[in-house]
């Protein structure tokens, strides 16, 4: 049975987050993890901004209805 650490390491290598260095016989961080986290943060910011924009647009529509425009 594969250890949890080995399974995790292989998953990270498969995703491109780690790369095996034959010279040093170690895994090197490719920096992809940080890029994925940044992408997720930016996607959340976009989603949050869209939600805020929709809220403002709903208020504008409500005001137009109140004013009879």
Predicted model as a PDB file, atoms N, CA, C, CB and O in Angstrom, pLDDT in the B-factor column:
MODEL        1                                                                  
ATOM      1  N   UNK A   1       0.844  -1.190   0.000  1.00 68.00           N  
ATOM      2  CA  UNK A   1       0.000   0.000   0.000  1.00 68.00           C  
ATOM      3  C   UNK A   1       0.888   1.252   0.000  1.00 68.00           C  
ATOM      4  CB  UNK A   1      -0.960  -0.001   1.232  1.00 68.00           C  
ATOM      5  O   UNK A   1       1.887   1.317   0.716  1.00 68.00           O  
ATOM      6  N   UNK A   2       0.511   2.228  -0.804  1.00 74.00           N  
ATOM      7  CA  UNK A   2       1.283   3.450  -0.944  1.00 74.00           C  
ATOM      8  C   UNK A   2       1.027   4.372   0.254  1.00 74.00           C  
ATOM      9  CB  UNK A   2       0.932   4.165  -2.268  1.00 74.00           C  
ATOM     10  O   UNK A   2      -0.113   4.530   0.691  1.00 74.00           O  
ATOM     11  N   UNK A   3       2.086   4.970   0.772  1.00 88.00           N  
ATOM     12  CA  UNK A   3       1.933   5.881   1.898  1.00 88.00           C  
ATOM     13  C   UNK A   3       1.222   7.156   1.436  1.00 88.00           C  
ATOM     14  CB  UNK A   3       3.313   6.216   2.524  1.00 88.00           C  
ATOM     15  O   UNK A   3       1.214   7.491   0.251  1.00 88.00           O  
ATOM     16  N   UNK A   4       0.635   7.846   2.393  1.00 89.00           N  
ATOM     17  CA  UNK A   4      -0.080   9.087   2.081  1.00 89.00           C  
ATOM     18  C   UNK A   4       0.878  10.133   1.523  1.00 89.00           C  
ATOM     19  CB  UNK A   4      -0.791   9.634   3.335  1.00 89.00           C  
ATOM     20  O   UNK A   4       0.521  10.890   0.621  1.00 89.00           O  
ATOM     21  N   UNK A   5       2.089  10.171   2.059  1.00 85.00           N  
ATOM     22  CA  UNK A   5       3.069  11.150   1.585  1.00 85.00           C  
ATOM     23  C   UNK A   5       3.449  10.861   0.139  1.00 85.00           C  
ATOM     24  CB  UNK A   5       4.324  11.142   2.479  1.00 85.00           C  
ATOM     25  O   UNK A   5       3.523  11.776  -0.681  1.00 85.00           O  
ATOM     26  N   UNK A   6       3.688   9.599  -0.173  1.00 85.00           N  
ATOM     27  CA  UNK A   6       4.052   9.226  -1.545  1.00 85.00           C  
ATOM     28  C   UNK A   6       2.901   9.538  -2.499  1.00 85.00           C  
ATOM     29  CB  UNK A   6       4.425   7.722  -1.625  1.00 85.00           C  
ATOM     30  O   UNK A   6       3.116  10.069  -3.589  1.00 85.00           O  
ATOM     31  N   UNK A   7       1.676   9.206  -2.084  1.00 88.00           N  
ATOM     32  CA  UNK A   7       0.489   9.473  -2.915  1.00 88.00           C  
ATOM     33  C   UNK A   7       0.348  10.974  -3.173  1.00 88.00           C  
ATOM     34  CB  UNK A   7      -0.797   8.923  -2.230  1.00 88.00           C  
ATOM     35  O   UNK A   7       0.094  11.400  -4.300  1.00 88.00           O  
ATOM     36  N   UNK A   8       0.519  11.776  -2.103  1.00 86.00           N  
ATOM     37  CA  UNK A   8       0.424  13.229  -2.236  1.00 86.00           C  
ATOM     38  C   UNK A   8       1.501  13.755  -3.178  1.00 86.00           C  
ATOM     39  CB  UNK A   8       0.545  13.905  -0.862  1.00 86.00           C  
ATOM     40  O   UNK A   8       1.228  14.588  -4.043  1.00 86.00           O  
ATOM     41  N   UNK A   9       2.735  13.261  -3.003  1.00 85.00           N  
ATOM     42  CA  UNK A   9       3.849  13.693  -3.846  1.00 85.00           C  
ATOM     43  C   UNK A   9       3.585  13.374  -5.308  1.00 85.00           C  
ATOM     44  CB  UNK A   9       5.150  13.031  -3.394  1.00 85.00           C  
ATOM     45  O   UNK A   9       3.823  14.212  -6.178  1.00 85.00           O  
ATOM     46  N   UNK A  10       3.100  12.180  -5.583  1.00 85.00           N  
ATOM     47  CA  UNK A  10       2.811  11.799  -6.966  1.00 85.00           C  
ATOM     48  C   UNK A  10       1.679  12.632  -7.552  1.00 85.00           C  
ATOM     49  CB  UNK A  10       2.458  10.319  -7.043  1.00 85.00           C  
ATOM     50  O   UNK A  10       1.724  12.997  -8.727  1.00 85.00           O  
ATOM     51  N   UNK A  11       0.664  12.937  -6.747  1.00 87.00           N  
ATOM     52  CA  UNK A  11      -0.431  13.792  -7.215  1.00 87.00           C  
ATOM     53  C   UNK A  11       0.080  15.188  -7.557  1.00 87.00           C  
ATOM     54  CB  UNK A  11      -1.541  13.881  -6.151  1.00 87.00           C  
ATOM     55  O   UNK A  11      -0.301  15.763  -8.577  1.00 87.00           O  
ATOM     56  N   UNK A  12       0.945  15.727  -6.701  1.00 85.00           N  
ATOM     57  CA  UNK A  12       1.491  17.060  -6.944  1.00 85.00           C  
ATOM     58  C   UNK A  12       2.373  17.067  -8.196  1.00 85.00           C  
ATOM     59  CB  UNK A  12       2.295  17.541  -5.723  1.00 85.00           C  
ATOM     60  O   UNK A  12       2.371  18.034  -8.957  1.00 85.00           O  
ATOM     61  N   UNK A  13       3.124  15.983  -8.403  1.00 84.00           N  
ATOM     62  CA  UNK A  13       3.957  15.880  -9.600  1.00 84.00           C  
ATOM     63  C   UNK A  13       3.080  15.789 -10.853  1.00 84.00           C  
ATOM     64  CB  UNK A  13       4.894  14.652  -9.505  1.00 84.00           C  
ATOM     65  O   UNK A  13       3.378  16.407 -11.875  1.00 84.00           O  
ATOM     66  N   UNK A  14       2.008  15.018 -10.761  1.00 87.00           N  
ATOM     67  CA  UNK A  14       1.089  14.863 -11.894  1.00 87.00           C  
ATOM     68  C   UNK A  14       0.430  16.189 -12.267  1.00 87.00           C  
ATOM     69  CB  UNK A  14       0.013  13.822 -11.565  1.00 87.00           C  
ATOM     70  O   UNK A  14       0.219  16.474 -13.445  1.00 87.00           O  
ATOM     71  N   UNK A  15       0.108  16.994 -11.263  1.00 85.00           N  
ATOM     72  CA  UNK A  15      -0.527  18.296 -11.498  1.00 85.00           C  
ATOM     73  C   UNK A  15       0.476  19.340 -11.980  1.00 85.00           C  
ATOM     74  CB  UNK A  15      -1.207  18.787 -10.222  1.00 85.00           C  
ATOM     75  O   UNK A  15       0.086  20.425 -12.413  1.00 85.00           O  
ATOM     76  N   UNK A  16       1.764  19.017 -11.905  1.00 82.00           N  
ATOM     77  CA  UNK A  16       2.782  19.952 -12.357  1.00 82.00           C  
ATOM     78  C   UNK A  16       3.313  20.861 -11.275  1.00 82.00           C  
ATOM     79  CB  UNK A  16       2.244  20.773 -13.448  1.00 82.00           C  
ATOM     80  O   UNK A  16       4.062  21.791 -11.573  1.00 82.00           O  
ATOM     81  N   UNK A  17       2.944  20.621 -10.009  1.00 81.00           N  
ATOM     82  CA  UNK A  17       3.400  21.461  -8.912  1.00 81.00           C  
ATOM     83  C   UNK A  17       4.814  21.103  -8.480  1.00 81.00           C  
ATOM     84  CB  UNK A  17       2.454  21.344  -7.736  1.00 81.00           C  
ATOM     85  O   UNK A  17       5.552  21.959  -7.993  1.00 81.00           O  
ATOM     86  N   UNK A  18       5.194  19.842  -8.653  1.00 83.00           N  
ATOM     87  CA  UNK A  18       6.526  19.374  -8.288  1.00 83.00           C  
ATOM     88  C   UNK A  18       7.192  18.747  -9.498  1.00 83.00           C  
ATOM     89  CB  UNK A  18       6.459  18.366  -7.119  1.00 83.00           C  
ATOM     90  O   UNK A  18       6.530  18.170 -10.361  1.00 83.00           O  
ATOM     91  N   UNK A  19       8.510  18.867  -9.551  1.00 84.00           N  
ATOM     92  CA  UNK A  19       9.266  18.226 -10.625  1.00 84.00           C  
ATOM     93  C   UNK A  19      10.444  17.500  -9.995  1.00 84.00           C  
ATOM     94  CB  UNK A  19       9.749  19.271 -11.696  1.00 84.00           C  
ATOM     95  O   UNK A  19      11.173  18.063  -9.178  1.00 84.00           O  
ATOM     96  N   UNK A  20      10.620  16.244 -10.384  1.00 83.00           N  
ATOM     97  CA  UNK A  20      11.704  15.448  -9.818  1.00 83.00           C  
ATOM     98  C   UNK A  20      13.024  15.865 -10.448  1.00 83.00           C  
ATOM     99  CB  UNK A  20      11.451  13.938 -10.033  1.00 83.00           C  
ATOM    100  O   UNK A  20      13.147  15.941 -11.670  1.00 83.00           O  
ATOM    101  N   UNK A  21      14.006  16.134  -9.600  1.00 82.00           N  
ATOM    102  CA  UNK A  21      15.332  16.544 -10.051  1.00 82.00           C  
ATOM    103  C   UNK A  21      16.243  15.318  -9.972  1.00 82.00           C  
ATOM    104  CB  UNK A  21      15.896  17.740  -9.184  1.00 82.00           C  
ATOM    105  O   UNK A  21      16.604  14.880  -8.879  1.00 82.00           O  
ATOM    106  N   UNK A  22      16.613  14.766 -11.127  1.00 84.00           N  
ATOM    107  CA  UNK A  22      17.448  13.561 -11.157  1.00 84.00           C  
ATOM    108  C   UNK A  22      18.829  13.789 -10.558  1.00 84.00           C  
ATOM    109  CB  UNK A  22      17.591  13.069 -12.578  1.00 84.00           C  
ATOM    110  O   UNK A  22      19.415  12.867  -9.990  1.00 84.00           O  
ATOM    111  N   UNK A  23      19.351  14.991 -10.676  1.00 85.00           N  
ATOM    112  CA  UNK A  23      20.688  15.290 -10.181  1.00 85.00           C  
ATOM    113  C   UNK A  23      20.742  15.231  -8.649  1.00 85.00           C  
ATOM    114  CB  UNK A  23      21.135  16.669 -10.673  1.00 85.00           C  
ATOM    115  O   UNK A  23      21.633  14.604  -8.077  1.00 85.00           O  
ATOM    116  N   UNK A  24      19.788  15.884  -7.999  1.00 84.00           N  
ATOM    117  CA  UNK A  24      19.780  15.933  -6.535  1.00 84.00           C  
ATOM    118  C   UNK A  24      18.899  14.858  -5.912  1.00 84.00           C  
ATOM    119  CB  UNK A  24      19.317  17.290  -6.069  1.00 84.00           C  
ATOM    120  O   UNK A  24      18.897  14.680  -4.694  1.00 84.00           O  
ATOM    121  N   UNK A  25      18.151  14.142  -6.751  1.00 84.00           N  
ATOM    122  CA  UNK A  25      17.231  13.093  -6.284  1.00 84.00           C  
ATOM    123  C   UNK A  25      16.189  13.653  -5.309  1.00 84.00           C  
ATOM    124  CB  UNK A  25      18.020  11.956  -5.609  1.00 84.00           C  
ATOM    125  O   UNK A  25      15.815  13.002  -4.333  1.00 84.00           O  
ATOM    126  N   UNK A  26      15.731  14.876  -5.599  1.00 81.00           N  
ATOM    127  CA  UNK A  26      14.699  15.514  -4.784  1.00 81.00           C  
ATOM    128  C   UNK A  26      13.636  16.108  -5.701  1.00 81.00           C  
ATOM    129  CB  UNK A  26      15.310  16.611  -3.863  1.00 81.00           C  
ATOM    130  O   UNK A  26      13.800  16.167  -6.920  1.00 81.00           O  
ATOM    131  N   UNK A  27      12.548  16.545  -5.085  1.00 78.00           N  
ATOM    132  CA  UNK A  27      11.487  17.223  -5.817  1.00 78.00           C  
ATOM    133  C   UNK A  27      11.658  18.722  -5.667  1.00 78.00           C  
ATOM    134  CB  UNK A  27      10.094  16.778  -5.320  1.00 78.00           C  
ATOM    135  O   UNK A  27      11.916  19.218  -4.570  1.00 78.00           O  
ATOM    136  N   UNK A  28      11.515  19.437  -6.759  1.00 81.00           N  
ATOM    137  CA  UNK A  28      11.593  20.893  -6.754  1.00 81.00           C  
ATOM    138  C   UNK A  28      10.200  21.465  -6.972  1.00 81.00           C  
ATOM    139  CB  UNK A  28      12.577  21.406  -7.841  1.00 81.00           C  
ATOM    140  O   UNK A  28       9.423  20.961  -7.783  1.00 81.00           O  
ATOM    141  N   UNK A  29       9.901  22.519  -6.239  1.00 78.00           N  
ATOM    142  CA  UNK A  29       8.631  23.230  -6.407  1.00 78.00           C  
ATOM    143  C   UNK A  29       8.705  24.031  -7.703  1.00 78.00           C  
ATOM    144  CB  UNK A  29       8.327  24.167  -5.178  1.00 78.00           C  
ATOM    145  O   UNK A  29       9.644  24.800  -7.908  1.00 78.00           O  
ATOM    146  N   UNK A  30       7.729  23.852  -8.566  1.00 76.00           N  
ATOM    147  CA  UNK A  30       7.726  24.563  -9.853  1.00 76.00           C  
ATOM    148  C   UNK A  30       7.098  25.946  -9.745  1.00 76.00           C  
ATOM    149  CB  UNK A  30       6.983  23.747 -10.900  1.00 76.00           C  
ATOM    150  O   UNK A  30       7.142  26.721 -10.700  1.00 76.00           O  
ATOM    151  N   UNK A  31       6.516  26.260  -8.598  1.00 76.00           N  
ATOM    152  CA  UNK A  31       5.830  27.538  -8.446  1.00 76.00           C  
ATOM    153  C   UNK A  31       4.394  27.491  -8.932  1.00 76.00           C  
ATOM    154  CB  UNK A  31       6.574  28.610  -9.185  1.00 76.00           C  
ATOM    155  O   UNK A  31       3.671  28.481  -8.819  1.00 76.00           O  
ATOM    156  N   UNK A  32       3.973  26.361  -9.467  1.00 73.00           N  
ATOM    157  CA  UNK A  32       2.612  26.250  -9.981  1.00 73.00           C  
ATOM    158  C   UNK A  32       1.575  26.372  -8.873  1.00 73.00           C  
ATOM    159  CB  UNK A  32       2.435  24.932 -10.709  1.00 73.00           C  
ATOM    160  O   UNK A  32       0.480  26.886  -9.103  1.00 73.00           O  
ATOM    161  N   UNK A  33       1.908  25.905  -7.677  1.00 73.00           N  
ATOM    162  CA  UNK A  33       0.960  26.000  -6.565  1.00 73.00           C  
ATOM    163  C   UNK A  33       0.586  27.439  -6.286  1.00 73.00           C  
ATOM    164  CB  UNK A  33       1.541  25.365  -5.311  1.00 73.00           C  
ATOM    165  O   UNK A  33      -0.586  27.750  -6.072  1.00 73.00           O  
ATOM    166  N   UNK A  34       1.575  28.321  -6.286  1.00 78.00           N  
ATOM    167  CA  UNK A  34       1.315  29.737  -6.040  1.00 78.00           C  
ATOM    168  C   UNK A  34       0.473  30.335  -7.161  1.00 78.00           C  
ATOM    169  CB  UNK A  34       2.632  30.509  -5.899  1.00 78.00           C  
ATOM    170  O   UNK A  34      -0.398  31.169  -6.915  1.00 78.00           O  
ATOM    171  N   UNK A  35       0.738  29.903  -8.394  1.00 79.00           N  
ATOM    172  CA  UNK A  35      -0.051  30.410  -9.522  1.00 79.00           C  
ATOM    173  C   UNK A  35      -1.500  29.958  -9.432  1.00 79.00           C  
ATOM    174  CB  UNK A  35       0.554  29.950 -10.847  1.00 79.00           C  
ATOM    175  O   UNK A  35      -2.415  30.724  -9.733  1.00 79.00           O  
ATOM    176  N   UNK A  36      -1.707  28.717  -9.019  1.00 79.00           N  
ATOM    177  CA  UNK A  36      -3.071  28.203  -8.877  1.00 79.00           C  
ATOM    178  C   UNK A  36      -3.803  28.978  -7.784  1.00 79.00           C  
ATOM    179  CB  UNK A  36      -3.058  26.685  -8.552  1.00 79.00           C  
ATOM    180  O   UNK A  36      -4.966  29.344  -7.955  1.00 79.00           O  
ATOM    181  N   UNK A  37      -3.128  29.228  -6.662  1.00 83.00           N  
ATOM    182  CA  UNK A  37      -3.756  29.992  -5.586  1.00 83.00           C  
ATOM    183  C   UNK A  37      -4.102  31.410  -6.044  1.00 83.00           C  
ATOM    184  CB  UNK A  37      -2.832  30.045  -4.362  1.00 83.00           C  
ATOM    185  O   UNK A  37      -5.172  31.927  -5.723  1.00 83.00           O  
ATOM    186  N   UNK A  38      -3.198  32.028  -6.790  1.00 87.00           N  
ATOM    187  CA  UNK A  38      -3.454  33.381  -7.302  1.00 87.00           C  
ATOM    188  C   UNK A  38      -4.637  33.378  -8.270  1.00 87.00           C  
ATOM    189  CB  UNK A  38      -2.195  33.943  -8.002  1.00 87.00           C  
ATOM    190  O   UNK A  38      -5.470  34.284  -8.240  1.00 87.00           O  
ATOM    191  N   UNK A  39      -4.708  32.362  -9.123  1.00 89.00           N  
ATOM    192  CA  UNK A  39      -5.819  32.232 -10.067  1.00 89.00           C  
ATOM    193  C   UNK A  39      -7.137  32.096  -9.308  1.00 89.00           C  
ATOM    194  CB  UNK A  39      -5.605  31.015 -11.003  1.00 89.00           C  
ATOM    195  O   UNK A  39      -8.125  32.741  -9.659  1.00 89.00           O  
ATOM    196  N   UNK A  40      -7.156  31.257  -8.267  1.00 90.00           N  
ATOM    197  CA  UNK A  40      -8.371  31.071  -7.477  1.00 90.00           C  
ATOM    198  C   UNK A  40      -8.774  32.366  -6.775  1.00 90.00           C  
ATOM    199  CB  UNK A  40      -8.173  29.954  -6.448  1.00 90.00           C  
ATOM    200  O   UNK A  40      -9.959  32.689  -6.695  1.00 90.00           O  
ATOM    201  N   UNK A  41      -7.779  33.113  -6.263  1.00 93.00           N  
ATOM    202  CA  UNK A  41      -8.070  34.385  -5.597  1.00 93.00           C  
ATOM    203  C   UNK A  41      -8.673  35.382  -6.585  1.00 93.00           C  
ATOM    204  CB  UNK A  41      -6.790  34.969  -4.964  1.00 93.00           C  
ATOM    205  O   UNK A  41      -9.644  36.072  -6.274  1.00 93.00           O  
ATOM    206  N   UNK A  42      -8.082  35.447  -7.781  1.00 95.00           N  
ATOM    207  CA  UNK A  42      -8.593  36.372  -8.802  1.00 95.00           C  
ATOM    208  C   UNK A  42      -9.989  35.975  -9.267  1.00 95.00           C  
ATOM    209  CB  UNK A  42      -7.642  36.419 -10.001  1.00 95.00           C  
ATOM    210  O   UNK A  42     -10.840  36.836  -9.488  1.00 95.00           O  
ATOM    211  N   UNK A  43     -10.227  34.669  -9.417  1.00 96.00           N  
ATOM    212  CA  UNK A  43     -11.573  34.215  -9.799  1.00 96.00           C  
ATOM    213  C   UNK A  43     -12.584  34.614  -8.737  1.00 96.00           C  
ATOM    214  CB  UNK A  43     -11.598  32.682 -10.009  1.00 96.00           C  
ATOM    215  O   UNK A  43     -13.698  35.022  -9.068  1.00 96.00           O  
ATOM    216  N   UNK A  44     -12.209  34.502  -7.450  1.00 96.00           N  
ATOM    217  CA  UNK A  44     -13.120  34.901  -6.380  1.00 96.00           C  
ATOM    218  C   UNK A  44     -13.372  36.402  -6.437  1.00 96.00           C  
ATOM    219  CB  UNK A  44     -12.552  34.504  -5.002  1.00 96.00           C  
ATOM    220  O   UNK A  44     -14.508  36.842  -6.260  1.00 96.00           O  
ATOM    221  N   UNK A  45     -12.329  37.197  -6.683  1.00 96.00           N  
ATOM    222  CA  UNK A  45     -12.500  38.651  -6.773  1.00 96.00           C  
ATOM    223  C   UNK A  45     -13.437  39.015  -7.924  1.00 96.00           C  
ATOM    224  CB  UNK A  45     -11.134  39.346  -6.960  1.00 96.00           C  
ATOM    225  O   UNK A  45     -14.278  39.903  -7.784  1.00 96.00           O  
ATOM    226  N   UNK A  46     -13.295  38.334  -9.054  1.00 96.00           N  
ATOM    227  CA  UNK A  46     -14.181  38.589 -10.201  1.00 96.00           C  
ATOM    228  C   UNK A  46     -15.612  38.251  -9.829  1.00 96.00           C  
ATOM    229  CB  UNK A  46     -13.740  37.769 -11.441  1.00 96.00           C  
ATOM    230  O   UNK A  46     -16.524  39.035 -10.095  1.00 96.00           O  
ATOM    231  N   UNK A  47     -15.820  37.087  -9.215  1.00 96.00           N  
ATOM    232  CA  UNK A  47     -17.166  36.664  -8.816  1.00 96.00           C  
ATOM    233  C   UNK A  47     -17.760  37.674  -7.834  1.00 96.00           C  
ATOM    234  CB  UNK A  47     -17.132  35.245  -8.181  1.00 96.00           C  
ATOM    235  O   UNK A  47     -18.927  38.049  -7.955  1.00 96.00           O  
ATOM    236  N   UNK A  48     -16.958  38.113  -6.865  1.00 96.00           N  
ATOM    237  CA  UNK A  48     -17.435  39.058  -5.863  1.00 96.00           C  
ATOM    238  C   UNK A  48     -17.787  40.398  -6.508  1.00 96.00           C  
ATOM    239  CB  UNK A  48     -16.378  39.256  -4.768  1.00 96.00           C  
ATOM    240  O   UNK A  48     -18.801  41.006  -6.166  1.00 96.00           O  
ATOM    241  N   UNK A  49     -16.959  40.854  -7.434  1.00 97.00           N  
ATOM    242  CA  UNK A  49     -17.228  42.123  -8.130  1.00 97.00           C  
ATOM    243  C   UNK A  49     -18.492  42.031  -8.974  1.00 97.00           C  
ATOM    244  CB  UNK A  49     -16.037  42.513  -9.018  1.00 97.00           C  
ATOM    245  O   UNK A  49     -19.281  42.976  -9.021  1.00 97.00           O  
ATOM    246  N   UNK A  50     -18.687  40.895  -9.642  1.00 97.00           N  
ATOM    247  CA  UNK A  50     -19.906  40.707 -10.437  1.00 97.00           C  
ATOM    248  C   UNK A  50     -21.141  40.731  -9.545  1.00 97.00           C  
ATOM    249  CB  UNK A  50     -19.844  39.382 -11.218  1.00 97.00           C  
ATOM    250  O   UNK A  50     -22.167  41.305  -9.908  1.00 97.00           O  
ATOM    251  N   UNK A  51     -21.036  40.104  -8.375  1.00 97.00           N  
ATOM    252  CA  UNK A  51     -22.155  40.106  -7.434  1.00 97.00           C  
ATOM    253  C   UNK A  51     -22.458  41.536  -6.979  1.00 97.00           C  
ATOM    254  CB  UNK A  51     -21.843  39.202  -6.213  1.00 97.00           C  
ATOM    255  O   UNK A  51     -23.620  41.939  -6.915  1.00 97.00           O  
ATOM    256  N   UNK A  52     -21.403  42.302  -6.663  1.00 97.00           N  
ATOM    257  CA  UNK A  52     -21.594  43.696  -6.251  1.00 97.00           C  
ATOM    258  C   UNK A  52     -22.214  44.519  -7.376  1.00 97.00           C  
ATOM    259  CB  UNK A  52     -20.254  44.316  -5.821  1.00 97.00           C  
ATOM    260  O   UNK A  52     -23.103  45.335  -7.132  1.00 97.00           O  
ATOM    261  N   UNK A  53     -21.751  44.309  -8.600  1.00 97.00           N  
ATOM    262  CA  UNK A  53     -22.291  45.025  -9.751  1.00 97.00           C  
ATOM    263  C   UNK A  53     -23.772  44.698  -9.948  1.00 97.00           C  
ATOM    264  CB  UNK A  53     -21.496  44.678 -11.020  1.00 97.00           C  
ATOM    265  O   UNK A  53     -24.578  45.592 -10.204  1.00 97.00           O  
ATOM    266  N   UNK A  54     -24.126  43.434  -9.829  1.00 97.00           N  
ATOM    267  CA  UNK A  54     -25.534  43.041  -9.981  1.00 97.00           C  
ATOM    268  C   UNK A  54     -26.405  43.688  -8.909  1.00 97.00           C  
ATOM    269  CB  UNK A  54     -25.675  41.512  -9.916  1.00 97.00           C  
ATOM    270  O   UNK A  54     -27.543  44.074  -9.177  1.00 97.00           O  
ATOM    271  N   UNK A  55     -25.870  43.805  -7.698  1.00 97.00           N  
ATOM    272  CA  UNK A  55     -26.609  44.453  -6.614  1.00 97.00           C  
ATOM    273  C   UNK A  55     -26.873  45.920  -6.951  1.00 97.00           C  
ATOM    274  CB  UNK A  55     -25.832  44.340  -5.285  1.00 97.00           C  
ATOM    275  O   UNK A  55     -27.977  46.420  -6.738  1.00 97.00           O  
ATOM    276  N   UNK A  56     -25.853  46.609  -7.479  1.00 97.00           N  
ATOM    277  CA  UNK A  56     -26.006  48.015  -7.856  1.00 97.00           C  
ATOM    278  C   UNK A  56     -26.990  48.150  -9.017  1.00 97.00           C  
ATOM    279  CB  UNK A  56     -24.639  48.629  -8.238  1.00 97.00           C  
ATOM    280  O   UNK A  56     -27.832  49.048  -9.011  1.00 97.00           O  
ATOM    281  N   UNK A  57     -26.895  47.271 -10.005  1.00 97.00           N  
ATOM    282  CA  UNK A  57     -27.825  47.319 -11.135  1.00 97.00           C  
ATOM    283  C   UNK A  57     -29.264  47.089 -10.685  1.00 97.00           C  
ATOM    284  CB  UNK A  57     -27.437  46.280 -12.184  1.00 97.00           C  
ATOM    285  O   UNK A  57     -30.187  47.716 -11.205  1.00 97.00           O  
ATOM    286  N   UNK A  58     -29.455  46.186  -9.713  1.00 96.00           N  
ATOM    287  CA  UNK A  58     -30.804  45.960  -9.172  1.00 96.00           C  
ATOM    288  C   UNK A  58     -31.347  47.222  -8.500  1.00 96.00           C  
ATOM    289  CB  UNK A  58     -30.792  44.793  -8.166  1.00 96.00           C  
ATOM    290  O   UNK A  58     -32.532  47.534  -8.617  1.00 96.00           O  
ATOM    291  N   UNK A  59     -30.473  47.943  -7.797  1.00 96.00           N  
ATOM    292  CA  UNK A  59     -30.898  49.192  -7.158  1.00 96.00           C  
ATOM    293  C   UNK A  59     -31.274  50.241  -8.198  1.00 96.00           C  
ATOM    294  CB  UNK A  59     -29.789  49.732  -6.246  1.00 96.00           C  
ATOM    295  O   UNK A  59     -32.240  50.984  -8.019  1.00 96.00           O  
ATOM    296  N   UNK A  60     -30.504  50.298  -9.289  1.00 96.00           N  
ATOM    297  CA  UNK A  60     -30.801  51.254 -10.365  1.00 96.00           C  
ATOM    298  C   UNK A  60     -32.157  50.942 -10.986  1.00 96.00           C  
ATOM    299  CB  UNK A  60     -29.694  51.223 -11.449  1.00 96.00           C  
ATOM    300  O   UNK A  60     -32.955  51.847 -11.230  1.00 96.00           O  
ATOM    301  N   UNK A  61     -32.412  49.683 -11.238  1.00 95.00           N  
ATOM    302  CA  UNK A  61     -33.707  49.284 -11.818  1.00 95.00           C  
ATOM    303  C   UNK A  61     -34.833  49.648 -10.858  1.00 95.00           C  
ATOM    304  CB  UNK A  61     -33.733  47.757 -12.129  1.00 95.00           C  
ATOM    305  O   UNK A  61     -35.864  50.170 -11.283  1.00 95.00           O  
ATOM    306  N   UNK A  62     -34.645  49.377  -9.575  1.00 95.00           N  
ATOM    307  CA  UNK A  62     -35.681  49.711  -8.585  1.00 95.00           C  
ATOM    308  C   UNK A  62     -35.927  51.210  -8.541  1.00 95.00           C  
ATOM    309  CB  UNK A  62     -35.279  49.207  -7.190  1.00 95.00           C  
ATOM    310  O   UNK A  62     -37.079  51.633  -8.449  1.00 95.00           O  
ATOM    311  N   UNK A  63     -34.885  52.022  -8.605  1.00 94.00           N  
ATOM    312  CA  UNK A  63     -35.055  53.466  -8.612  1.00 94.00           C  
ATOM    313  C   UNK A  63     -35.767  53.953  -9.873  1.00 94.00           C  
ATOM    314  CB  UNK A  63     -33.707  54.146  -8.486  1.00 94.00           C  
ATOM    315  O   UNK A  63     -36.600  54.856  -9.802  1.00 94.00           O  
ATOM    316  N   UNK A  64     -35.450  53.367 -11.011  1.00 93.00           N  
ATOM    317  CA  UNK A  64     -36.125  53.728 -12.254  1.00 93.00           C  
ATOM    318  C   UNK A  64     -37.609  53.402 -12.161  1.00 93.00           C  
ATOM    319  CB  UNK A  64     -35.490  52.998 -13.450  1.00 93.00           C  
ATOM    320  O   UNK A  64     -38.445  54.178 -12.625  1.00 93.00           O  
ATOM    321  N   UNK A  65     -37.935  52.288 -11.580  1.00 92.00           N  
ATOM    322  CA  UNK A  65     -39.337  51.902 -11.428  1.00 92.00           C  
ATOM    323  C   UNK A  65     -40.039  52.896 -10.511  1.00 92.00           C  
ATOM    324  CB  UNK A  65     -39.460  50.458 -10.869  1.00 92.00           C  
ATOM    325  O   UNK A  65     -41.156  53.330 -10.793  1.00 92.00           O  
ATOM    326  N   UNK A  66     -39.372  53.257  -9.398  1.00 92.00           N  
ATOM    327  CA  UNK A  66     -39.959  54.225  -8.466  1.00 92.00           C  
ATOM    328  C   UNK A  66     -40.171  55.579  -9.109  1.00 92.00           C  
ATOM    329  CB  UNK A  66     -39.079  54.378  -7.246  1.00 92.00           C  
ATOM    330  O   UNK A  66     -41.153  56.262  -8.815  1.00 92.00           O  
ATOM    331  N   UNK A  67     -39.257  55.975  -9.987  1.00 91.00           N  
ATOM    332  CA  UNK A  67     -39.358  57.279 -10.633  1.00 91.00           C  
ATOM    333  C   UNK A  67     -40.228  57.224 -11.888  1.00 91.00           C  
ATOM    334  CB  UNK A  67     -37.971  57.796 -10.987  1.00 91.00           C  
ATOM    335  O   UNK A  67     -40.545  58.264 -12.466  1.00 91.00           O  
ATOM    336  N   UNK A  68     -40.613  56.035 -12.309  1.00 88.00           N  
ATOM    337  CA  UNK A  68     -41.461  55.897 -13.483  1.00 88.00           C  
ATOM    338  C   UNK A  68     -40.713  56.086 -14.790  1.00 88.00           C  
ATOM    339  CB  UNK A  68     -42.583  56.875 -13.409  1.00 88.00           C  
ATOM    340  O   UNK A  68     -41.295  56.495 -15.795  1.00 88.00           O  
ATOM    341  N   UNK A  69     -39.443  55.792 -14.776  1.00 83.00           N  
ATOM    342  CA  UNK A  69     -38.636  55.970 -15.992  1.00 83.00           C  
ATOM    343  C   UNK A  69     -38.686  54.701 -16.819  1.00 83.00           C  
ATOM    344  CB  UNK A  69     -37.166  56.333 -15.644  1.00 83.00           C  
ATOM    345  O   UNK A  69     -38.074  54.635 -17.885  1.00 83.00           O  
TER     346      UNK A  69                                                      
ENDMDL                                                                          
END                                                                             
